[in-house]
Amino acid sequence: MPKLGPIKRRDLIAYLRQLGFEGPVAGGKHEYMQRGANRLRIPNSHRGDISLDLLREILNQGGITRQEWEQL
């Protein structure tokens, strides 16, 4: 069960797959993952973790509630 906080990109992708997203797929400057009609942009790889603020933005864009995220 991931807590809401900084996270590694590969862990974010793994958790999003558990929530039913497919991908990541190349799409211009960023990769994206998709669940139904909902397309979620994934940040590019970089040295550090994905910050809490960016994680919240990603979850909001994907229509994922905090409760749904923490129940993984």
Summary of the structure (lengths in Angstrom):
residues: 72
radius of gyration: 11.2
end to end distance: 4.8
largest distance: 31.9
contacts: 175
relative contact order: 0.26
helix: 35%
strand: 26%
